[in-house]
Amino acid sequence: MPDIWLMRHGAYEGHRPGYHAPHEAALTPNGRDQVRRSLSLPAGITAIVTSPLLRARQTATLVAHLTGLPIVATSGLLAEWRAPSIVLGRSSDTYPPVYRAWRARRLTNLSLRCEDGESLTDLHTRARHCAAFLHHTAQKRGPVLAVSHTLLLGVLTRLQEGPAAFTAAARRPWQFAERRLFTSAAPH
């Protein structure tokens, strides 16, 4: 099985702890520098796949420009956890009561959603489909680099923990432009 490398996008505008970035949050100049410093890539990577969110697409485009690798897919499977729209662009000190209530109950009912957000079960299911997509892409294209977001990457690398992997992923975020080899076995 060809290698799959996972990479978090670079720093983006407005980032701060507990902040739910809007989809259009762009890379900062520092984020672009982080991406440049994260190169050179491991030998053998033949293609890039990316999340459709702006900061990930900008990261993938910069990597493609600097390495000459093609971006072969943009997939919603690689998008960040879909937080409810009521918290996008907000940080923890301004979360509405309905979101605070959901946060208090999310681990006792993993399928519970807050408004238009993704439940922890939804995210885990999407991460499983993402793993299958990445393995299929690597079988077809050779070693790939997948550019995504901290919570999705955290759940993806902890699939065996089930939907509760969200908690560990949230406690141990990936650094900006961090890259790791994906070691999850191919789905059957």
VOPA-76818 format. One record per residue: y, z negated, x negated of N, C-alpha, C in turn; chain; residue in three letters; residue number from 1. Coordinates in steps of 0.1 Angstrom, whole numbers. Example, Ala and Ser with C-alpha at 12.3 -4.5 7.8 and 13.67 -1.06 7.14 Angstrom:
VOPA-76818
PT   n_yy   n_zz   n_xx  ca_yy  ca_zz  ca_xx   c_yy   c_zz   c_xx  kedren  vexse  fiza
PT    -57    -78   -132    -45    -78   -123    -33    -78   -132       A    ALA     1
PT    -22    -71   -128    -11    -71   -137      0    -79   -129       A    SER     2
***
This chain:
VOPA-76818
PT   n_yy   n_zz   n_xx  ca_yy  ca_zz  ca_xx   c_yy   c_zz   c_xx  kedren  vexse  fiza
PT    -12      0     -8      0      0      0     12      0     -9       A    MET     1
PT     21      9     -7     34     10    -14     43     -3    -12       A    PRO     2
PT     51     -6    -22     59    -18    -20     70    -16    -10       A    ASP     3
PT     74    -27     -4     85    -28      6     94    -39      0       A    ILE     4
PT    107    -35     -3    117    -44     -8    126    -47      4       A    TRP     5
PT    130    -60      6    139    -64     16    152    -68      9       A    LEU     6
PT    163    -64     15    176    -68      9    186    -72     21       A    MET     7
PT    193    -83     18    204    -86     27    216    -79     24       A    ARG     8
PT    224    -75     33    237    -69     31    246    -77     23       A    HIS     9
PT    257    -72     18    268    -79     11    277    -87     20       A    GLY    10
PT    285    -95     14    295   -104     22    304    -95     31       A    ALA    11
PT    307   -101     42    314    -93     52    327   -101     57       A    TYR    12
PT    336    -94     63    348    -99     68    346   -110     78       A    GLU    13
PT    353   -122     76    352   -133     85    341   -142     83       A    GLY    14
PT    332   -140     73    321   -149     71    325   -163     69       A    HIS    15
PT    318   -172     75    319   -187     73    306   -193     79       A    ARG    16
PT    303   -205     74    290   -211     80    291   -213     95       A    PRO    17
PT    279   -210    101    278   -211    115    285   -200    123       A    GLY    18
PT    290   -190    117    297   -179    123    288   -168    128       A    TYR    19
PT    290   -164    140    282   -152    145    290   -140    144       A    HIS    20
PT    287   -132    134    296   -120    131    295   -110    142       A    ALA    21
PT    307   -104    145    306    -92    154    299    -81    148       A    PRO    22
PT    293    -72    156    286    -61    150    294    -52    141       A    HIS    23
PT    307    -51    143    316    -43    135    321    -49    123       A    GLU    24
PT    317    -61    119    321    -68    107    318    -60     95       A    ALA    25
PT    328    -56     87    326    -47     76    324    -55     63       A    ALA    26
PT    319    -48     53    318    -54     39    332    -57     34       A    LEU    27
PT    333    -68     26    345    -71     19    344    -64      5       A    THR    28
PT    356    -63     -2    355    -58    -16    345    -67    -24       A    PRO    29
PT    344    -80    -22    335    -88    -29    320    -84    -25       A    ASN    30
PT    318    -81    -12    305    -77     -7    301    -64    -14       A    GLY    31
PT    310    -55    -16    306    -43    -23    303    -46    -37       A    ARG    32
PT    310    -55    -44    307    -59    -57    293    -65    -58       A    ASP    33
PT    290    -74    -48    277    -80    -48    266    -69    -48       A    GLN    34
PT    268    -59    -39    258    -49    -38    256    -41    -52       A    VAL    35
PT    268    -38    -58    267    -31    -71    260    -40    -81       A    ARG    36
PT    263    -53    -81    256    -62    -91    241    -64    -88       A    ARG    37
PT    237    -61    -76    223    -63    -73    214    -51    -78       A    SER    38
PT    220    -41    -82    213    -29    -88    211    -32   -103       A    LEU    39
PT    201    -29   -109    192    -18   -106    180    -22    -97       A    SER    40
PT    176    -12    -90    164    -15    -81    151    -15    -88       A    LEU    41
PT    141    -21    -83    128    -21    -89    123     -6    -90       A    PRO    42
PT    115     -3   -100    111     10   -102    102     15    -90       A    ALA    43
PT    104     28    -87     95     34    -77    100     36    -63       A    GLY    44
PT    111     29    -60    116     30    -46    121     44    -44       A    ILE    45
PT    116     49    -32    119     64    -29    128     66    -18       A    THR    46
PT    131     55    -10    139     57      2    145     44      7       A    ALA    47
PT    155     45     16    162     33     21    161     34     36       A    ILE    48
PT    158     23     43    159     21     57    169     10     60       A    VAL    49
PT    177     11     71    187      1     73    189     -3     88       A    THR    50
PT    194    -15     90    199    -19    103    211    -11    107       A    SER    51
PT    213     -9    120    224     -2    125    238     -9    124       A    PRO    52
PT    238    -22    121    250    -30    121    258    -25    109       A    LEU    53
PT    272    -25    111    281    -19    101    279    -24     87       A    LEU    54
PT    278    -38     85    277    -43     72    264    -39     65       A    ARG    55
PT    253    -38     72    241    -33     66    241    -18     63       A    ALA    56
PT    247    -10     72    248      4     70    257      7     58       A    ARG    57
PT    268     -1     56    277      1     45    270     -3     32       A    GLN    58
PT    262    -13     32    254    -17     20    244     -6     17       A    THR    59
PT    236     -1     27    227      9     24    233     22     19       A    ALA    60
PT    245     25     25    252     37     20    257     36      6       A    THR    61
PT    261     24      2    266     22    -12    254     23    -21       A    LEU    62
PT    243     16    -18    231     17    -26    226     32    -27       A    VAL    63
PT    226     39    -16    223     53    -17    232     61    -26       A    ALA    64
PT    245     59    -25    255     66    -33    252     63    -48       A    HIS    65
PT    250     50    -51    248     46    -65    235     50    -71       A    LEU    66
PT    225     52    -63    211     54    -68    206     69    -66       A    THR    67
PT    213     75    -56    208     89    -52    196     88    -42       A    GLY    68
PT    192     76    -38    181     75    -28    186     79    -14       A    LEU    69
PT    177     85     -6    181     89      7    179     77     17       A    PRO    70
PT    188     77     27    186     68     38    178     76     48       A    ILE    71
PT    165     71     51    156     79     59    155     74     73       A    VAL    72
PT    160     62     76    160     57     90    170     46     91       A    ALA    73
PT    176     45    103    185     34    108    178     29    120       A    THR    74
PT    173     17    120    165     12    131    170     -2    136       A    SER    75
PT    171     -3    149    174    -15    156    164    -26    153       A    GLY    76
PT    152    -22    149    142    -33    145    147    -41    134       A    LEU    77
PT    156    -36    125    162    -43    114    175    -50    117       A    LEU    78
PT    180    -49    129    192    -56    133    191    -71    132       A    ALA    79
PT    202    -78    131    202    -93    130    198    -98    144       A    GLU    80
PT    194   -111    144    191   -118    157    202   -115    166       A    TRP    81
PT    199   -111    178    210   -108    188    215   -121    195       A    ARG    82
PT    225   -126    189    232   -138    195    238   -134    208       A    ALA    83
PT    239   -143    218    246   -140    230    261   -136    227       A    PRO    84
PT    266   -126    235    279   -121    232    290   -131    233       A    SER    85
PT    287   -142    240    297   -153    242    300   -160    229       A    ILE    86
PT    292   -158    219    294   -165    206    298   -156    194       A    VAL    87
PT    298   -143    197    301   -133    186    316   -135    182       A    LEU    88
PT    318   -136    169    331   -138    164    335   -153    165       A    GLY    89
PT    326   -162    168    329   -176    169    321   -184    159       A    ARG    90
PT    326   -196    156    318   -205    147    315   -218    156       A    SER    91
PT    306   -226    150    300   -237    157    310   -246    164       A    SER    92
PT    322   -248    159    332   -257    165    338   -251    178       A    ASP    93
PT    335   -238    181    341   -232    193    330   -227    202       A    THR    94
PT    317   -231    200    306   -226    208    308   -231    222       A    TYR    95
PT    306   -223    233    307   -228    247    295   -237    250       A    PRO    96
PT    297   -245    260    287   -255    264    273   -249    268       A    PRO    97
PT    273   -237    274    261   -231    278    252   -227    265       A    VAL    98
PT    259   -223    254    252   -220    242    248   -233    235       A    TYR    99
PT    256   -243    235    252   -256    229    239   -261    237       A    ARG   100
PT    239   -260    250    227   -264    258    215   -256    254       A    ALA   101
PT    216   -243    252    205   -235    248    200   -239    235       A    TRP   102
PT    209   -242    225    205   -246    212    197   -259    212       A    ARG   103
PT    200   -268    221    193   -281    222    179   -279    228       A    ALA   104
PT    177   -268    235    164   -266    242    155   -254    236       A    ARG   105
PT    161   -247    227    154   -235    222    140   -237    216       A    ARG   106
PT    138   -249    210    125   -251    203    115   -257    213       A    LEU   107
PT    119   -262    224    110   -266    234    105   -255    244       A    THR   108
PT    113   -245    244    110   -233    252    114   -221    244       A    ASN   109
PT    105   -216    236    108   -205    226    111   -192    233       A    LEU   110
PT    108   -190    246    111   -178    253    125   -179    261       A    SER   111
PT    131   -190    260    144   -192    267    155   -184    260       A    LEU   112
PT    163   -177    268    174   -169    264    187   -175    268       A    ARG   113
PT    197   -173    260    211   -177    264    218   -164    268       A    CYS   114
PT    220   -162    281    227   -151    286    221   -138    280       A    GLU   115
PT    229   -129    274    224   -117    269    218   -117    255       A    ASP   116
PT    215   -129    250    210   -131    236    195   -129    236       A    GLY   117
PT    189   -129    224    175   -128    222    169   -142    221       A    GLU   118
PT    158   -144    228    151   -156    226    144   -156    212       A    SER   119
PT    139   -168    208    132   -169    196    119   -161    196       A    LEU   120
PT    112   -160    208    100   -152    210    104   -137    209       A    THR   121
PT    115   -133    215    119   -119    214    121   -115    200       A    ASP   122
PT    128   -124    192    131   -121    178    118   -120    170       A    LEU   123
PT    108   -129    172     96   -128    165     88   -116    169       A    HIS   124
PT     88   -112    181     81   -100    185     88    -88    178       A    THR   125
PT    101    -87    178    108    -76    172    105    -76    157       A    ARG   126
PT    104    -88    150    101    -89    136     86    -83    133       A    ALA   127
PT     77    -86    142     63    -81    141     64    -65    142       A    ARG   128
PT     71    -60    151     73    -45    152     80    -40    140       A    HIS   129
PT     89    -47    135     97    -43    123     87    -42    111       A    CYS   130
PT     78    -52    110     68    -52     99     60    -39    100       A    ALA   131
PT     55    -36    112     47    -24    114     55    -12    110       A    ALA   132
PT     67    -11    114     76      0    111     78      2     96       A    PHE   133
PT     80     -9     89     82     -9     74     69     -4     67       A    LEU   134
PT     58     -9     72     45     -5     65     42      9     68       A    HIS   135
PT     45     14     80     43     28     83     52     37     75       A    HIS   136
PT     65     33     74     75     40     66     70     41     51       A    THR   137
PT     66     30     46     62     29     32     49     38     30       A    ALA   138
PT     40     38     39     28     47     38     32     61     38       A    GLN   139
PT     42     65     46     46     79     47     56     83     35       A    LYS   140
PT     65     74     31     75     78     22     73     72      7       A    ARG   141
PT     65     62      6     63     55     -7     72     42     -6       A    GLY   142
PT     73     36    -18     81     23    -18     95     25    -12       A    PRO   143
PT     98     15     -3    111     16      4    119      3      2       A    VAL   144
PT    132      4      4    142     -7      4    147     -8     18       A    LEU   145
PT    146    -20     25    150    -22     38    162    -31     38       A    ALA   146
PT    174    -27     43    186    -35     43    188    -41     57       A    VAL   147
PT    189    -54     57    190    -61     70    198    -74     69       A    SER   148
PT    195    -84     77    203    -96     79    195   -108     77       A    HIS   149
PT    202   -119     74    195   -132     70    185   -137     80       A    THR   150
PT    188   -138     92    178   -144    102    167   -135    104       A    LEU   151
PT    169   -122    106    158   -113    108    149   -113     95       A    LEU   152
PT    155   -112     83    147   -113     71    139   -126     70       A    LEU   153
PT    145   -137     73    138   -150     73    126   -150     82       A    GLY   154
PT    128   -145     94    116   -145    104    106   -135     99       A    VAL   155
PT    110   -123     95    101   -113     90     92   -118     79       A    LEU   156
PT     98   -126     70     90   -131     58     82   -143     62       A    THR   157
PT     83   -148     74     76   -160     79     68   -157     92       A    ARG   158
PT     64   -145     94     57   -141    106     46   -150    111       A    LEU   159
PT     38   -155    101     27   -163    104     31   -176    110       A    GLN   160
PT     44   -180    109     48   -193    116     52   -191    130       A    GLU   161
PT     51   -179    135     55   -177    149     70   -178    152       A    GLY   162
PT     73   -178    165     88   -178    169     96   -190    163       A    PRO   163
PT     89   -201    160     96   -212    154    101   -209    140       A    ALA   164
PT     97   -198    134    102   -194    120    117   -193    120       A    ALA   165
PT    123   -191    132    138   -190    132    144   -202    126       A    PHE   166
PT    139   -214    129    145   -227    124    145   -227    108       A    THR   167
PT    133   -224    102    133   -223     87    142   -212     82       A    ALA   168
PT    143   -201     89    151   -190     84    166   -194     85       A    ALA   169
PT    170   -201     95    184   -206     96    187   -216     86       A    ALA   170
PT    177   -225     82    180   -235     72    181   -230     58       A    ARG   171
PT    174   -219     55    173   -213     42    177   -198     42       A    ARG   172
PT    190   -196     44    195   -182     45    194   -175     32       A    PRO   173
PT    192   -162     33    192   -153     21    206   -152     16       A    TRP   174
PT    208   -151      3    221   -149     -3    225   -134     -1       A    GLN   175
PT    238   -132     -1    243   -118      1    238   -110    -10       A    PHE   176
PT    233    -98     -7    227    -88    -15    215    -92    -23       A    ALA   177
PT    209   -103    -18    196   -108    -23    185    -98    -20       A    GLU   178
PT    175    -96    -29    164    -87    -27    151    -94    -30       A    ARG   179
PT    141    -92    -21    128    -98    -23    117    -88    -19       A    ARG   180
PT    106    -89    -26     94    -81    -23     88    -86    -10       A    LEU   181
PT     85    -78      0     79    -82     12     64    -82     10       A    PHE   182
PT     59    -94     12     44    -96      9     36    -98     21       A    THR   183
PT     41    -96     33     33    -97     45     23    -86     45       A    SER   184
PT     11    -90     49      0    -80     51      4    -70     62       A    ALA   185
PT     -1    -58     60      1    -48     70     -5    -52     83       A    ALA   186
PT      2    -50     94     -4    -53    107    -16    -44    110       A    PRO   187
PT    -25    -50    118    -38    -42    121    -36    -35    134       A    HIS   188
***
